[in-house]
Amino acid sequence: MNKNPVFVGLQNYKTVLTDEVFIISLKNTLYFTIMSMIFHLFLGLSFALMLNSRVVNPIVISILRALYILPWMFTPAIVAILWRLLLSPNGVINYFLQALKIIDSYIAWFSSFSLAIHALTFVNIWAGYPFYMVSILAGLQGIPETLYEAAAIDGANEAQKFLYITIPQLLPIIISIEMLDFIWTMQVFPIVWMTTGGGPGHATEMLSTYTYKLAFSTYKFSLASASGVIILLLSMSVAFFFVRHQKARE
Amino acid sequence: MSSKLIKHKRIIIIIIHAGLLIGLVYAGFPILWMLFSSLKSNTEIFSLPPKLLPEVFTLKAYRAVFSSPMKVRFFLNSYLVATLVTLLTVLVAILAGYSFSRYSFKFKKPLTFFIISTQMVPLITLLIPYFGLVVAFKMYDTYFALIFTYMVFTLPYAILMMTAYFNTLPKELDEAVMVDGGSTFYVLWKVLVPLSVPGIIATGVYTFLLAWNEFLFALTLTKSTEMRTVPIGIHLLMGQHAYEWNEMMTMSILGSLPILIMFLVAQRYFLAGMTAGSVKI
């Protein structure tokens, strides 16, 4: 370490913010995060509603619920290696996609410039939706039955009940989990590091891998710190609203 | 009910069943593939056409993992670090939660706010200053490095969870015991803690999960193979070998075991711990 540090003002921030790779990482991170948030909500809400519908045997439901939570039980490192096996060029997913004539030839998902980011997002969606499902299920069970009974008396159909009771009642929970998901997904590291490592090139470079490489591959700790603070500010801006939202719920 | 409505209802029921089945394949297939790959020989994993069930069940991969001192060491390290982090975190969280719940003191509000906001700091931001600190304190490549840094991000929520749990227990209870001559510590350890077992379990599960799953700090703050935890071990093995996929899947199954067991044994506390933050518990 340097014994005679020099104060450089905001120079490091300027260097990072004008770095082409930083801009790519920011774009990738936002795409990865926002797509994850959308599909997590879609899958989590769909699964929760299906599990909460009373048309299936309750024992079957409780078994299915436990099985649907499973992807969440696995450490990100394990999720990464599992999907490297499944998505490997001679892996089982390529086999099925080709058998179903969806693709012509085997694809190396994690080393394709155009597809790696989508493959990575897909993996993250798979690993993360159970959090939404469990939270939304808890929310659904907290909606008072009397609201639905009153709506039924007023002649509301299922779609109206869903739109005017279920969704508004769930909204505070949905807002909370989306904000937490943003903060968590934005800093995702192991899944990226163990599948693509940010590559090929910088096709899947994320803010976290960009910062990590600055610090531990090129040893530019000052630039890495600046980049780390930028990530902090991004997540703090959401965290600020999260804390306000939680306070309002109390 | 008119026949049209009945037909309509039938269609919805069919859609729900179909959806549940699709969900089952989506969630379950990758995991079954992991499980059965760990029971196959390495060549059979890539046999064409692929088969889910192994033709010959073999525990070879499990034997290989258990007979490798290095791989066993990864597991021991993970258990050691996660257990110590959990015990220490729960201990500190009980003490801190007790004071937050029962006493009023200067700067209590800003301190609570500070604790909440530390949770939101991304790990990658913390990594660089902690790396510097760990090196400066000569803790690099030791268990202490992992235990102390993990507690930085396990403690905030653990404290909030324990405070919230103690808040549900009436203050009159403490007062009644104190009138009978019980000391503060007596109240905490003999009265409040036994009553808070569900909260303590949820806090412990939450902490254990964070410590067990951690990747970034374990990757950066340790260097020698003897210090590596399971996630990093898997990462290293993947880089080194011409992939022994059956062994990698075995490591994955074994590495998920403590979490799966906690989930099966204490599902309610587990979910309370895991969803902490989104749903009020």
Boltz contact constraints between the chains, C-beta under 6 A:
constraints:
  - contact:
      token1: [A, 47]
      token2: [B, 23]
      max_distance: 6.0
  - contact:
      token1: [A, 50]
      token2: [B, 16]
      max_distance: 6.0
  - contact:
      token1: [A, 50]
      token2: [B, 19]
      max_distance: 6.0
  - contact:
      token1: [A, 50]
      token2: [B, 20]
      max_distance: 6.0
  - contact:
      token1: [A, 53]
      token2: [B, 16]
      max_distance: 6.0
  - contact:
      token1: [A, 55]
      token2: [B, 13]
      max_distance: 6.0
  - contact:
      token1: [A, 55]
      token2: [B, 16]
      max_distance: 6.0
  - contact:
      token1: [A, 64]
      token2: [B, 20]
      max_distance: 6.0
  - contact:
      token1: [A, 67]
      token2: [B, 27]
      max_distance: 6.0
  - contact:
      token1: [A, 67]
      token2: [B, 28]
      max_distance: 6.0
  - contact:
      token1: [A, 68]
      token2: [B, 23]
      max_distance: 6.0
  - contact:
      token1: [A, 68]
      token2: [B, 27]
      max_distance: 6.0
  - contact:
      token1: [A, 70]
      token2: [B, 27]
      max_distance: 6.0
  - contact:
      token1: [A, 70]
      token2: [B, 31]
      max_distance: 6.0
  - contact:
      token1: [A, 71]
      token2: [B, 27]
      max_distance: 6.0
  - contact:
      token1: [A, 73]
      token2: [B, 256]
      max_distance: 6.0
  - contact:
      token1: [A, 73]
      token2: [B, 259]
      max_distance: 6.0
  - contact:
      token1: [A, 73]
      token2: [B, 260]
      max_distance: 6.0
  - contact:
      token1: [A, 74]
      token2: [B, 256]
      max_distance: 6.0
  - contact:
      token1: [A, 75]
      token2: [B, 213]
      max_distance: 6.0
  - contact:
      token1: [A, 75]
      token2: [B, 231]
      max_distance: 6.0
  - contact:
      token1: [A, 77]
      token2: [B, 215]
      max_distance: 6.0
  - contact:
      token1: [A, 77]
      token2: [B, 231]
      max_distance: 6.0
  - contact:
      token1: [A, 77]
      token2: [B, 234]
      max_distance: 6.0
  - contact:
      token1: [A, 78]
      token2: [B, 252]
      max_distance: 6.0
  - contact:
      token1: [A, 78]
      token2: [B, 255]
      max_distance: 6.0
  - contact:
      token1: [A, 81]
      token2: [B, 234]
      max_distance: 6.0
  - contact:
      token1: [A, 81]
      token2: [B, 248]
      max_distance: 6.0
  - contact:
      token1: [A, 82]
      token2: [B, 30]
      max_distance: 6.0
  - contact:
      token1: [A, 82]
      token2: [B, 34]
      max_distance: 6.0
  - contact:
      token1: [A, 85]
      token2: [B, 245]
      max_distance: 6.0
  - contact:
      token1: [A, 86]
      token2: [B, 30]
      max_distance: 6.0
  - contact:
      token1: [A, 90]
      token2: [B, 46]
      max_distance: 6.0
  - contact:
      token1: [A, 92]
      token2: [B, 50]
      max_distance: 6.0
  - contact:
      token1: [A, 95]
      token2: [B, 50]
      max_distance: 6.0
  - contact:
      token1: [A, 134]
      token2: [B, 271]
      max_distance: 6.0
  - contact:
      token1: [A, 134]
      token2: [B, 275]
      max_distance: 6.0
  - contact:
      token1: [A, 135]
      token2: [B, 275]
      max_distance: 6.0
  - contact:
      token1: [A, 135]
      token2: [B, 278]
      max_distance: 6.0
  - contact:
      token1: [A, 135]
      token2: [B, 279]
      max_distance: 6.0
  - contact:
      token1: [A, 138]
      token2: [B, 279]
      max_distance: 6.0
  - contact:
      token1: [A, 176]
      token2: [B, 278]
      max_distance: 6.0
  - contact:
      token1: [A, 177]
      token2: [B, 278]
      max_distance: 6.0
  - contact:
      token1: [A, 180]
      token2: [B, 277]
      max_distance: 6.0
  - contact:
      token1: [A, 183]
      token2: [B, 120]
      max_distance: 6.0
  - contact:
      token1: [A, 187]
      token2: [B, 122]
      max_distance: 6.0
  - contact:
      token1: [A, 187]
      token2: [B, 124]
      max_distance: 6.0
  - contact:
      token1: [A, 189]
      token2: [B, 216]
      max_distance: 6.0
  - contact:
      token1: [A, 190]
      token2: [B, 215]
      max_distance: 6.0
  - contact:
      token1: [A, 194]
      token2: [B, 235]
      max_distance: 6.0
  - contact:
      token1: [A, 208]
      token2: [B, 124]
      max_distance: 6.0
  - contact:
      token1: [A, 211]
      token2: [B, 124]
      max_distance: 6.0
  - contact:
      token1: [A, 215]
      token2: [B, 128]
      max_distance: 6.0
  - contact:
      token1: [A, 224]
      token2: [B, 128]
      max_distance: 6.0
  - contact:
      token1: [A, 225]
      token2: [B, 128]
      max_distance: 6.0
  - contact:
      token1: [A, 228]
      token2: [B, 124]
      max_distance: 6.0
  - contact:
      token1: [A, 228]
      token2: [B, 125]
      max_distance: 6.0
  - contact:
      token1: [A, 228]
      token2: [B, 128]
      max_distance: 6.0
  - contact:
      token1: [A, 231]
      token2: [B, 122]
      max_distance: 6.0
  - contact:
      token1: [A, 231]
      token2: [B, 125]
      max_distance: 6.0
  - contact:
      token1: [A, 232]
      token2: [B, 125]
      max_distance: 6.0
  - contact:
      token1: [A, 235]
      token2: [B, 120]
      max_distance: 6.0
  - contact:
      token1: [A, 235]
      token2: [B, 122]
      max_distance: 6.0
  - contact:
      token1: [A, 239]
      token2: [B, 120]
      max_distance: 6.0
